[in-house]
Amino acid sequence: MEKLIIEKALSNGATDCAIISVKTILEKLTPPILDGYPQKLSYLSNPKRMNINSFFNGAKSILICIYQYWNNEKNYENKLSNISDPYEFLKSKGYRVEFIKSINKKKYRISRYALVDEYHKKIMENLEKTLDDLKLEIKGLDGKIFVDSSPVFEKKLAAIAGLGFQGRNTLLINPEYGSYIFIGGIALSIDAEYIIPQLGEIKCGECNLCERMCPTAALKDYKLLPSKCISFWTTHNNGNDIPPEIINSSSYIFGCDICQEFCPYNTKAKKAERTIF
């Protein structure tokens, strides 16, 4: 059964995937450390996020998928040069970016994830197809999909499943595909497990390039300080004024990829054979 589930997810376009049983989740999932996080991110400490059955009653396992959205063959500068008006471009994708009108930068940068198709909808549709396909094959199967905005610890679950590890930049890093990846999954009503084995302890080691290159010193010891993070301020500010030291620290006006741009796992990342982006 696990083989069928994995094959369906991969054939529909997931870059890679794995299955974790609820038993394994209960044994290995740990709550996040949120020291220094602002009130607007307090939802991350909601205890419901530690219990997948609070999200989908009757869940016995989770199919977790990753999707590579950027690779070294894509030309970032060309993508940017095709955007005549960053405000209209981002607004057309559904992002709240009124603050951009007040930013005066001749040269600007936008996070790579915002240059591809809006991922929530695209991954949701992809996983809906996978779930529908599985329901045709597995009698009595039910499930519920999550993509980023649901009360589920996607990064932690993906790491438990063997799809990568949380790096010093706090992002999920896949040893093959880097960190330019989206995460989504399906809570399933059947008991199953297929965890990808890891060869040794693969982590960042002595490398701290992301910490050293972050212009606002938002990263330290595998932790993020949102109050200093360019990406947090430009994607979660909800109309509040962005501190000038944040805006002036780089050319990014929406999101920020600096910690990823210098990551060795991204500079040598393999282009995925499968992805929907």
N, C-alpha and C positions, 0 to 999 in steps of 0.2 A: 504493500500500500504506500509506504514512504516513497518508493521509487516512482510510482505513478504520480504522486503529488509533486515531487521535484521535477519530473519530466514535463508536466503540464505548465508549471511556472516558467521553466526555462524556454519551452517552445513558444510561449506567449511573449517572451522578450525580456525576462529578468536577466540581469547580468550574472547573478549567482543567487543561491537561496539555500535555506536549511530549515529544519523543523525542530522545535524545542517542546518537550513535554511540560505541562504545568508543574509536575513534580520537580523537574530540574530548575524551573524558574524560581520556585519557592526556596530551593536549596541555595541558589547562586545569586539571585537578584538582591542588590544592596541599595539602600536609599542614597540619594545624592547629597553631597556636601554643598550647601548653598550659602556659606558665609559671605556676606558682602553683596548678596543679590538684592535688587530693588523690589519694592512691594509688587510691582506689576508682573514679576516672575514668581510670585509666591505660589502660584498654581502648581509649580514643579514639586512642591513639598506635600501635595495632597496625597494622603495615605492610600487613596483609591488606585493611584498609579502603581502601587506595589502588588495589587491583586488583579490579575487579568479577568477574573470572574466579575469584578465590578464593572468592567467594560463590556464583557459578553458572558452572561450567566450560562454556565454549562460548558465553558471552554475547557478542553483537555490538552490542547496543544496549540502551538502557533507556527504558522508558515511565515518566515521572515525573508524578505527579498531585498536585494540591493540593485540599483540601476546606475551605471556610470553615465554622467551627463557631460563630462568634458574629458578630452584627451589631448596629447601633445600635437596631434595632427590638425587640430582646429586652430584657426588663426584669430587670436583674441583682438588684435589691433584692427583687422579687417572688419570684424563684427561691430566694433565700436564705430568705425568710420562710416558705417552704413546707417547710423542713427543720427538723424538731423536735429531732433529735439528730444533730449533724454526725458523731459517731463512727460511729453505726450506718449513716448514709447513705453515708459513704465506704467503710466496711467492706463494705457490700453490693455495692459496685462493684469489690471486689477489692483495694483499696488497703491497705497496711500502716500503720495509724494508731493503734497502741496509745498512742503518746506524747500523743495528743490528750486522753486522760483526765486527764492531769496539768496541762493548760493551763486556767487559769481566766480566761475572757474573757466578759463579758456580751454584747459585740458582737463578732462574728467575721466574717471573710471567707474565701471559698474560691475558688481559681482557677477561671476560667470553663470551662476544659477539663474539669474534674471534674464540672461540672454537666450535661454532655451525656452521651449514651450512651458507654460504654467504647469508645474509638476503635480500639484495636488489633484487636479482634475485628470491629468493624463495617467498618473499611477492608479488613481481610483478606478478609472475605466479599465485599465489593464488587469487589475486584481479582480474586478467584477467578472471579467471574462474567465479568468482562471477559476474563480469560485463556481461559476455556472458550469464550466467544463467538468469540474470535479464532482458536482452534484449529479451529473449524468452518469458518472462512473461509480460513485460510492453511494450506496443506498442509505438514506436517512441522514446524510451529511448536512450540517448547517454551519454557518460561519458569519463573522463580522469583520469588515475591513477597517484598517487604520492607516492613515498617512499623515504623519507629522502633527496635525492639530488635535489628535485624539489623546485621551489620558493614558498613554502607554509610553514606557521608556524604550523607544526604538533603538537608540544607540547601544544601550546596555544589553538589550535582548540580542541584537545583532552580534555583539562581542561574545556573549555567552554561547551563541550558535556557531561560533568559529568563523564568522564572516569578516573579522578584523579585530582591531583593538582601539580603545580610546587613547589618542596620542596626547602629547603635551599641549597641543592646541585644542584639546577636549573633543575633537571631531573623531568620527569613526574612520580609521585608516585600514584599508584592505591592502595587504602586502603586494598584491598583483596590480590592482586597479587604482591605488591611491585613495585620496579622500574626496575627490570630486564625484561623490555618489549620493543618491537619494535612497531613503529607506522606507519601505512600506510592508504591510503584512496582513495576514488573515488569522484571526482567532478561530480555531476549529473545534467542532464538537466531538472529534474522534481522538483517541489516544495514539500518538505517533511520535517518533523522534528520529532525526537524522542530523547529527552535529558534525560539522566539518573538522576533522582533526588538525591540530596545529603542530608544526615541527618546532618544538622548543618554545622558549619564551620570546616571542617576537614583539618588540616594543621599540621605543625611540632610543634606548640606550643612553649614550653620553650626548647625543645630538640635542641641541636646544636652539637651533636656528630660528624656529618660529618665535620663541621668546625674545631672542636678541633682535630680530628684525621688526617686531611689532612696534610701530612708532609711538604708541601710547602706553606701552608697558602693561598691557591688559592680561598677559599670560605669565603664570609662574607655577612651576611644580604641578603640572597637569590640572591646573585650575584657571578659570576665567573670571576676571573682574568686569562685569557688564558695564559698570559706570565709566570704564575707560575704553570700552570696545567700540570701534567705529561702526561695525556692523549692527550692534545693538541700537546705537543712537540713530542710525539712518534707516532702520527697518522697524523699530518698535517705539518710536518717539511719540506717536499719536498726536502730532501737532505741537508738541512742546518745542521750545527753542533748543537747538543743539549747541552745546558749549563751543565757543570759537576755537579752543585748543583741540577739539575733536575734528572740526571741519578743516582747520589749517594744518593738521598733522599729515595729511596725504591728499591725493587727488581723487579718492573715492567719494562719490556722492550718494551711492546706494549699495549697502552691503560692503564687504571687504574680503579680499582673498590673500592679503599679504602673507599671513601665516601659512597658507597653502602653497603660495607661489614658490616659497623657499624650501618647502618640505622635500627631502630626497625621495620619498616614496612617490611624489607627484612628478618630479623631474624624470624619473625612470619608469613611470606607470605604463602598463600595457594597455593598448587599445582593446576594449571589450569586443568580443565576437558578437555578443548579443546585448542590445539595449533598445529602449523605445525612444531615446533622445538622440 
